[in-house]
């Protein structure tokens, strides 16, 4: 009998150990960022991961899964288990722009994902070189109408948020503009400074250094309020054009994730985002920390998708 009891105890311990390993609460949490390491998104994701480790007493890792302009990483989360162990941290484009850009997107942002929280917003800006005499948006449009050969603008990439915001601005201003797509910001800013490019649209933060040095002039920023990194620069709405266009970062899980898990993750993410440390660090990078409910984030995503759909169509952009 003693031998039988020992054997049963051993079997029971193995079963309990296997059960413990299988519990989602004991599994590491992976935050998938569908872009390479480095940059604002990567910084924000790792700060959130650090905070979640402490709050949830769990292992939380950030996994950079780049490819296909972000679509590869997004799709990997769509296909992951809906148990709260795999999260998606992404900027606006894959969720609110790509459905209007790609004809055969392998995921549906609404059907395949459950929002957790918006993490932060960032604005865009238009800058002109020193050879452009305009100091306001109205002066810029007046100058372009007199000098139509100069009606060209650059962006960091075709099909990017700055590209579509420039299309939105051109429609609002009633003027034809020619797009010049660059591969990132550095060469475009160099051309702007050198007088080879009349104007450039990109994230506000990327223009701060050259603007403060007087090598370029930022005429307007795209948020509802003035940029946290350029308080002296008016918004497009203040400049007389009733448009806005904010980028954002947000957290998602696969659809069908239990409501209790969504609630727990929302609390952990919001606590991280609303901490003074997080807000201060992100502000330095041009991002305004938010931290919303899951329901509010879903409404924001829907609103932005409805905003950008017609703009993408008007741009005529088709990915290669």
C-alpha positions in Angstrom: 0.0 0.0 0.0 2.8 2.4 0.8 4.3 1.8 -2.6 0.9 2.4 -4.3 0.5 5.6 -2.4 3.9 6.8 -3.5 3.2 5.9 -7.1 -0.1 7.7 -7.0 1.4 10.8 -5.5 4.1 10.8 -8.1 1.5 10.5 -10.9 -0.6 13.3 -9.3 2.4 15.6 -9.1 3.2 15.1 -12.7 -0.4 15.8 -13.7 -0.5 19.0 -11.6 2.8 20.2 -13.0 1.6 19.7 -16.5 -1.7 21.5 -15.7 0.3 24.4 -14.2 2.4 24.8 -17.3 -0.7 24.8 -19.5 -2.3 27.7 -17.6 -2.3 30.9 -19.7 -1.5 32.9 -16.5 1.9 31.1 -16.3 2.8 31.6 -20.0 5.0 34.5 -21.1 3.2 37.4 -22.8 4.6 38.3 -26.2 4.0 41.8 -27.6 4.5 41.7 -31.3 5.7 44.9 -33.0 5.4 44.4 -36.8 8.4 46.6 -37.5 12.2 46.5 -36.9 13.7 47.3 -33.5 14.5 51.0 -32.9 12.3 54.0 -33.2 9.4 55.4 -31.2 7.2 52.4 -31.4 9.9 50.0 -30.2 10.7 52.3 -27.3 7.0 52.6 -26.2 6.4 48.8 -26.5 9.4 48.0 -24.3 8.4 50.5 -21.7 4.9 49.0 -21.6 6.4 45.5 -21.3 8.5 46.5 -18.4 5.5 47.9 -16.6 3.3 44.9 -17.3 6.0 42.5 -15.9 5.6 44.2 -12.6 1.9 44.6 -12.5 1.0 41.1 -13.8 4.0 39.2 -12.3 4.5 37.7 -15.7 7.3 37.4 -18.2 6.6 39.9 -21.0 8.8 40.1 -24.1 8.7 42.3 -27.2 9.1 40.5 -30.5 9.9 42.5 -33.6 8.3 40.7 -36.5 9.0 43.0 -39.5 8.0 42.3 -43.1 5.5 43.3 -45.8 5.2 46.9 -44.5 4.0 45.5 -41.1 1.4 43.1 -42.5 3.4 40.0 -41.6 3.5 40.7 -37.9 -0.1 41.7 -37.8 -1.2 38.5 -39.5 0.9 36.4 -37.0 -1.1 37.9 -34.1 -4.4 37.3 -35.9 -3.5 33.6 -36.1 -2.3 33.4 -32.5 -4.2 31.8 -29.6 -6.9 34.1 -28.2 -5.9 33.8 -24.6 -4.1 37.0 -23.9 -0.6 35.6 -24.3 0.1 37.3 -27.7 -0.6 41.1 -28.2 -0.1 43.3 -31.2 1.5 46.8 -30.7 1.1 48.8 -33.9 0.9 52.2 -35.4 -2.2 53.4 -37.3 -1.3 52.3 -40.8 -1.9 48.5 -40.6 -5.3 49.0 -38.9 -6.8 52.2 -40.4 -5.0 52.7 -43.7 -4.1 49.3 -45.2 -7.7 48.1 -45.6 -8.1 50.9 -48.1 -4.6 50.5 -49.7 -4.4 46.7 -50.3 -7.1 44.8 -52.3 -6.4 41.5 -50.7 -5.4 42.1 -47.1 -4.9 38.8 -45.2 -6.7 40.2 -42.1 -9.6 42.3 -41.2 -8.8 44.9 -38.4 -12.3 44.8 -37.1 -13.3 41.2 -37.5 -9.9 39.6 -36.5 -8.8 41.9 -33.6 -10.0 43.1 -30.3 -8.7 46.6 -29.3 -7.1 46.9 -25.9 -6.1 50.5 -25.6 -4.7 53.4 -27.7 -1.3 54.2 -26.3 -0.4 57.6 -27.8 -0.9 60.0 -30.6 1.5 61.9 -32.8 1.0 64.7 -35.3 2.4 65.5 -38.8 3.7 68.7 -40.1 4.5 70.5 -43.4 7.9 72.3 -43.7 9.3 74.5 -46.4 12.9 75.3 -47.3 14.5 78.7 -46.8 14.0 79.5 -50.6 10.2 79.4 -50.2 9.0 82.9 -49.0 5.8 81.7 -47.3 5.5 81.9 -43.6 1.9 80.7 -43.3 -0.2 78.1 -45.1 -2.2 80.8 -46.9 1.0 82.4 -48.1 2.2 79.0 -49.2 -0.9 78.3 -51.3 -0.8 81.8 -52.8 2.9 81.3 -53.7 2.2 77.9 -55.3 -0.6 79.3 -57.4 1.8 81.9 -58.8 4.6 79.3 -59.2 2.9 76.0 -60.2 6.2 74.5 -61.2 7.1 74.5 -57.5 4.0 72.6 -56.5 5.8 69.4 -55.4 6.0 67.9 -52.0 8.0 65.1 -50.5 7.1 62.4 -48.0 9.1 59.6 -46.3 7.4 57.0 -48.4 4.6 56.4 -50.9 1.5 55.1 -49.2 2.5 56.5 -45.8 0.3 58.6 -43.5 2.2 61.8 -44.4 1.5 61.0 -48.1 -2.2 60.7 -47.5 -2.3 63.7 -45.2 -0.7 65.8 -48.0 -3.4 64.6 -50.4 -6.0 65.7 -47.8 -4.4 69.1 -47.5 -4.3 69.6 -51.3 -8.0 68.7 -51.6 -8.9 71.1 -48.8 -6.7 73.9 -50.4 -8.1 73.3 -53.9 -4.6 72.9 -55.5 -2.8 70.2 -57.5 0.4 69.0 -55.9 2.9 66.5 -57.2 4.2 63.8 -54.9 7.9 62.9 -54.6 8.4 59.7 -52.6 11.6 59.3 -50.6 13.0 56.4 -48.6 12.9 57.9 -45.2 13.5 61.4 -43.9 17.2 62.2 -44.1 17.6 62.7 -47.9 14.3 64.6 -48.1 15.3 67.0 -45.3 18.7 67.5 -47.0 16.9 68.3 -50.3 14.5 70.7 -48.4 17.4 72.5 -46.9 19.3 72.7 -50.2 16.3 74.2 -52.1 15.7 71.1 -54.2 12.4 70.3 -52.7 9.8 73.0 -51.9 7.9 71.3 -49.1 8.0 68.1 -47.1 5.3 66.3 -45.0 6.4 64.0 -42.2 6.0 63.5 -38.5 6.6 66.7 -36.5 9.3 65.2 -34.3 11.5 64.5 -37.4 11.5 68.2 -38.3 12.3 69.7 -34.9 16.1 69.9 -35.2 16.2 71.5 -38.6 13.4 73.9 -37.7 15.0 75.0 -34.5 18.2 75.6 -36.3 16.5 77.9 -38.8 17.4 75.7 -41.8 13.7 75.0 -42.6 10.4 76.4 -41.5 7.5 74.3 -40.2 4.3 76.1 -41.2 1.7 73.9 -39.5 1.1 70.7 -37.5 -1.8 68.3 -38.0 -3.2 67.7 -34.5 -6.4 69.0 -32.9 -4.0 70.9 -30.6 -0.6 72.3 -31.1 2.3 69.9 -31.0 4.0 69.1 -27.7 7.3 69.6 -29.4 6.4 72.8 -31.4 4.1 74.9 -29.3 4.9 78.0 -31.3 3.6 76.5 -34.6 -0.1 76.7 -35.4 -2.2 73.8 -36.4 -3.7 73.4 -39.9 -7.1 74.3 -38.4 -5.6 77.5 -36.9 -4.1 78.2 -40.3 -7.5 78.3 -42.0 -7.8 74.7 -43.2 -10.3 72.5 -41.4 -8.4 69.3 -41.4 -6.6 67.2 -38.9 -4.7 63.9 -39.1 -3.1 62.3 -36.1 -1.1 59.1 -36.1 -1.3 56.7 -33.2 0.0 53.6 -31.5 -2.3 51.0 -30.0 -2.5 47.6 -28.5 -4.7 44.7 -29.7 -5.3 41.0 -29.1 -6.8 38.4 -31.4 -10.6 38.4 -31.7 -12.5 36.1 -29.3 -10.1 36.8 -26.5 -12.3 36.6 -23.3 -13.7 39.8 -21.9 -12.1 39.3 -18.5 -8.6 39.0 -20.1 -9.2 42.1 -22.3 -10.2 44.0 -19.1 -7.1 42.8 -17.2 -4.8 43.7 -20.1 -6.4 47.1 -20.6 -5.8 48.0 -16.9 -2.2 46.9 -17.2 -1.6 48.9 -20.4 -3.4 52.0 -19.2 -1.5 52.0 -15.9 1.8 51.9 -17.8 0.8 54.6 -20.4 -0.5 57.0 -17.8 2.6 56.9 -15.6 4.7 60.1 -15.5 7.8 58.2 -16.6 6.1 56.9 -19.8 4.4 60.2 -20.6 7.6 62.2 -20.1 9.7 59.9 -22.2 7.2 59.7 -25.1 6.7 63.5 -25.0 10.4 63.9 -25.8 9.8 61.7 -28.9 6.8 63.7 -30.1 4.1 61.3 -28.8 1.3 62.4 -26.5 0.5 59.5 -24.2 -3.2 58.6 -24.0 -4.4 55.3 -22.6 -8.0 54.7 -23.5 -10.7 52.1 -22.8 -11.0 49.3 -25.3 -14.4 50.7 -26.4 -13.0 54.2 -27.0 -10.1 52.9 -29.0 -12.5 50.9 -31.2 -14.4 54.1 -31.9 -11.2 56.0 -32.7 -10.0 53.3 -35.1 -13.4 53.3 -36.9 -13.4 57.1 -37.2 -9.9 57.2 -38.7 -10.6 54.4 -41.1 -13.6 56.4 -42.3 -11.5 59.6 -42.6 -8.7 58.0 -44.6 -10.7 55.7 -46.9 -11.8 58.5 -49.3 -8.3 60.1 -49.1 -6.5 56.9 -50.1 -8.9 56.5 -53.0 -8.4 60.1 -54.2 -4.6 59.7 -54.1 -4.8 57.0 -56.7 -2.0 55.2 -54.8 -1.5 51.5 -55.6 1.2 49.4 -53.9 3.7 47.7 -56.1 
